[in-house]
Amino acid sequence: MSELSTSELRRLDLTLLLVFLGLVRHRKSLDVAAELGLTQSAISQSLKRLRDIFQDDLFLRRPHGMEPTATAMALEAPVAAAVDALRGALGAARTFDPATAAGLVRVAALDAEQAVLIPPLVAKLRHLAPGLTLSVLPLGRGAAVDALTEGRADLVLGYVWDLPDAISGEPIYEESFQVAGRAEVLPDAPRIDLDAYCDADHVLISPGGDLRGVVDDQLQAIGRSRRVILGLPAFLPALAAVAASGALVTLPARLAAAFASGFGLVTAEPPIPVRTFPVSVFWHRRNDTDPRTLWIRKQLREV
């Protein structure tokens, strides 16, 4: 038998190969039909196609069943190896072993999520998946979604609205706000009244450079305002600035709980209701069933 041409290979499909291996093993088309969930007619048609492709009878009808020809016997081992290789490849694509996994995981996140989620995540990866390397891209919202779409990021952490249809997401936790400042500026911590809050100077975290945030909208709605003396794009420099200046900063509660005391600051509840927001993990829908993505999302929920 000569080597199959590309046009002949195109006529093969996995069902034909499974029918072939079934007939070699069982020698009866009825048994093969039952095993594969096919009809007798489908088995007959598959055998006809196999004979046409390989230009050989492959199986001869005998009183005891189907007897493989010499060509069929020669084909058994390579066809079985090909099917096993394909089965293994497909199985590997649906499984993920963190202990043996290797590669780069790219996560887009701004500094709040970098500070709160990345340290415990990398600790888990170091323990459970030591072969994975984590790379964090300082991107938020639109730029982060673009990175997912273009394949430059595997996951995005944060708060994104107006998601395109190609992006999936799930919440990790609901975030609220705290006010942080030096103890002499927050003498009644964990409380601060509205007048004291409005009379104080404030540092505002604004990655986009705006000097107005959600708190200012809330204050305006009740006829009040505050004075912002500094705008910064990141939270940890803002905490350092608050410690040095005696101003206040209103920031995500988990970030305040983790880092305010390290800067010698105390915290208080905001004197006005500030809407909470979900911190979520986002991924492209092409990775909806990717086992590595599913596993890392599970680790994020746990941390």
C-alpha positions in Angstrom: 0.0 0.0 0.0 1.5 3.3 -1.0 1.5 6.4 1.2 -1.9 8.2 1.3 -2.1 11.5 -0.5 -3.4 14.7 1.1 -6.7 14.4 -0.8 -7.1 10.8 0.6 -6.3 11.9 4.1 -8.9 14.6 3.9 -11.5 11.9 3.3 -10.7 10.3 6.6 -12.5 11.3 9.8 -12.3 10.1 13.4 -15.5 8.1 13.1 -14.0 6.1 10.3 -10.9 5.3 12.3 -13.0 4.3 15.3 -15.1 2.0 13.1 -11.9 0.5 11.7 -10.4 -0.2 15.1 -13.7 -1.6 16.4 -14.0 -4.0 13.5 -10.4 -5.2 14.1 -11.2 -5.8 17.8 -14.7 -7.2 17.7 -14.8 -8.7 14.1 -18.6 -8.1 14.1 -20.3 -4.9 12.8 -23.2 -5.3 15.2 -20.9 -5.1 18.2 -19.1 -2.1 16.7 -22.4 -0.3 16.1 -23.5 -0.9 19.7 -20.1 0.3 21.1 -20.1 3.5 19.0 -23.8 4.3 19.1 -24.2 4.0 15.4 -26.6 2.1 13.1 -25.7 -1.0 11.1 -26.1 1.1 8.0 -23.6 3.7 9.3 -21.1 0.9 9.9 -21.6 -0.4 6.4 -21.2 3.0 4.9 -18.0 3.7 6.9 -16.5 0.4 5.8 -17.3 1.2 2.2 -15.5 4.5 2.6 -12.5 2.9 4.3 -12.2 0.3 1.5 -12.3 3.1 -1.1 -9.7 5.2 0.7 -7.2 2.3 1.3 -8.0 0.5 -1.9 -8.3 -2.8 0.0 -11.2 -5.0 1.2 -9.8 -4.6 4.8 -12.4 -7.1 6.2 -13.6 -10.3 4.6 -17.0 -11.8 5.6 -16.7 -15.2 7.2 -19.2 -17.4 9.1 -17.7 -16.3 12.4 -17.5 -12.6 11.6 -15.3 -10.1 9.8 -11.7 -11.3 9.1 -9.1 -8.5 8.8 -6.9 -8.6 5.7 -3.2 -8.3 5.8 -3.6 -4.5 5.0 -6.0 -4.1 7.9 -3.6 -5.9 10.3 -0.8 -3.6 9.1 -2.9 -0.6 9.7 -4.1 -1.5 13.2 -1.0 -0.3 15.2 -0.5 3.1 13.4 -4.2 3.9 13.4 -4.5 3.0 17.1 -1.4 5.1 17.9 -2.9 8.1 16.0 -6.3 7.8 17.8 -4.5 7.5 21.2 -2.4 10.5 20.4 -5.4 12.5 19.5 -7.3 11.3 22.6 -4.4 12.3 24.8 -4.0 15.7 23.1 -7.7 16.5 23.5 -7.6 15.3 27.1 -4.6 17.4 27.9 -6.4 20.5 26.5 -9.2 19.9 29.0 -7.1 19.3 32.1 -4.6 21.4 34.0 -2.1 20.1 36.5 -0.8 23.1 38.5 2.1 21.0 40.0 3.6 20.4 36.5 2.3 23.5 34.6 4.7 26.0 33.2 4.3 29.3 31.4 3.4 32.9 31.8 0.1 34.3 33.2 -0.5 37.9 32.2 -2.9 39.8 34.5 -4.0 43.4 33.8 -4.7 45.3 37.0 -4.4 48.8 38.5 -2.7 49.4 41.8 -5.6 48.6 44.2 -6.0 45.1 42.8 -2.2 44.8 42.5 -1.8 45.5 46.2 -4.8 43.5 47.5 -5.0 40.4 45.2 -1.6 39.9 43.6 0.5 39.2 46.7 -1.8 36.4 48.0 -2.2 35.1 44.5 1.5 34.8 43.8 1.9 33.1 47.2 -0.6 30.5 46.1 1.0 30.0 42.7 4.4 29.7 44.3 3.1 26.9 46.5 0.7 25.1 44.1 2.0 26.0 40.6 5.7 26.8 41.0 6.3 26.6 37.2 3.9 29.5 36.4 5.2 33.0 36.2 2.9 35.9 36.9 3.3 39.2 35.0 1.1 42.2 35.9 0.2 44.8 33.4 -0.7 48.3 34.8 -3.9 48.6 32.7 -7.4 49.5 33.7 -10.8 49.4 32.1 -10.7 50.2 28.3 -7.0 49.4 27.9 -7.3 46.2 29.9 -10.3 45.0 27.8 -8.3 45.8 24.7 -5.4 43.7 26.0 -7.8 40.8 26.6 -9.3 41.1 23.1 -5.8 41.3 21.5 -4.4 38.4 23.5 -1.9 40.6 25.4 -3.5 39.7 28.8 -5.0 36.5 30.0 -7.1 38.0 32.9 -8.2 41.4 34.1 -8.8 42.4 37.7 -10.9 45.4 38.7 -14.1 47.2 37.9 -15.2 47.5 34.3 -18.6 48.5 32.9 -20.0 48.2 29.4 -18.3 45.0 28.7 -18.2 43.9 25.0 -19.9 40.6 24.2 -16.6 38.9 23.7 -15.5 39.4 27.4 -16.8 37.3 30.3 -16.5 38.2 34.0 -17.4 37.1 37.5 -17.3 39.1 40.8 -14.6 38.3 43.4 -15.8 40.6 46.1 -17.9 43.7 46.8 -15.7 46.7 47.8 -16.6 49.6 50.0 -14.7 52.7 51.1 -12.8 53.9 54.2 -11.2 57.3 55.1 -7.6 57.2 56.2 -5.6 59.9 58.0 -3.3 60.7 60.9 -4.8 60.1 64.3 -4.9 63.8 65.2 -7.0 64.4 62.0 -9.3 61.5 62.8 -9.6 61.8 66.6 -13.0 60.1 66.7 -11.9 57.1 64.5 -13.6 54.9 63.4 -16.0 57.8 62.9 -15.7 61.2 61.4 -18.5 63.7 61.1 -19.5 65.5 57.9 -18.3 68.9 58.9 -14.8 67.6 59.9 -14.6 65.7 56.7 -15.5 68.7 54.5 -13.2 71.0 56.4 -10.1 68.7 56.0 -7.8 68.7 53.0 -8.0 65.6 50.8 -5.8 63.5 48.5 -7.7 62.0 45.6 -6.6 58.9 43.7 -7.3 59.4 40.0 -5.5 57.3 37.4 -6.9 59.6 34.7 -5.7 62.8 36.4 -9.2 64.2 37.2 -9.5 66.0 40.5 -13.1 64.9 41.1 -14.4 61.6 42.2 -17.5 59.7 43.3 -17.3 61.3 46.8 -17.5 64.8 45.2 -20.7 63.8 43.4 -22.2 62.5 46.7 -21.2 65.7 48.5 -22.6 68.0 45.7 -25.9 66.1 45.9 -26.3 67.3 49.5 -25.0 70.8 48.9 -21.5 70.2 50.4 -17.9 70.0 49.0 -14.4 69.3 50.0 -10.9 70.6 49.0 -8.6 68.3 47.1 -5.0 69.4 47.4 -3.4 66.6 45.5 -4.3 64.1 42.8 -2.3 60.9 42.4 -2.7 57.9 40.1 -2.0 55.3 42.7 -3.1 54.4 46.2 0.1 53.6 48.1 1.8 57.0 47.2 -1.5 58.6 48.3 -1.2 57.0 51.7 2.4 58.2 52.0 1.3 61.7 51.0 -1.5 61.6 53.6 1.0 60.5 56.3 3.3 63.4 55.4 0.7 66.2 54.8 -2.1 65.5 57.4 -4.7 65.4 54.7 -7.3 62.6 54.3 -7.8 60.0 51.6 -10.9 58.0 50.8 -9.9 54.7 49.4 -11.1 51.1 49.0 -11.7 49.4 52.4 -9.5 46.3 51.7 -6.6 48.5 50.7 -7.1 50.7 53.8 -7.3 47.6 56.1 -4.1 46.2 54.6 -1.9 49.2 54.4 -3.1 52.3 56.3 -1.5 51.2 59.6 1.8 50.7 57.9 1.9 54.4 57.1 0.9 55.3 60.7 -2.7 56.1 59.7 -6.0 55.3 61.3 -9.3 54.7 59.4 -12.9 55.8 59.7 -16.2 55.2 58.0 -17.1 57.9 55.4 -19.7 60.3 56.8 -21.8 59.9 53.7 -22.9 56.8 51.9 -20.5 56.0 49.1 -21.7 53.3 46.6 -19.9 50.0 46.7 -18.6 48.4 43.6 -17.7 44.8 42.5 -14.1 43.8 42.0 -14.2 41.2 39.3 -12.0 39.0 37.2 -12.5 39.2 33.5 -11.4 37.0 30.6 -12.0 36.6 26.9 -14.7 34.1 26.0 -12.3 32.1 23.9 -11.0 31.0 27.4 -14.4 30.2 28.9 -13.5 26.5 29.3 -9.7 26.8 29.3 -8.6 24.7 32.3 -5.7 27.0 33.3 -8.0 30.1 33.3 -10.6 28.2 35.3 -8.0 27.2 37.9 -6.6 30.7 38.3 -10.1 32.1 38.6 -10.7 29.6 41.5 -7.5 30.7 43.2 -8.6 34.4 42.9 -11.9 33.6 44.5 -10.2 31.9 47.4 -7.7 34.7 48.1 
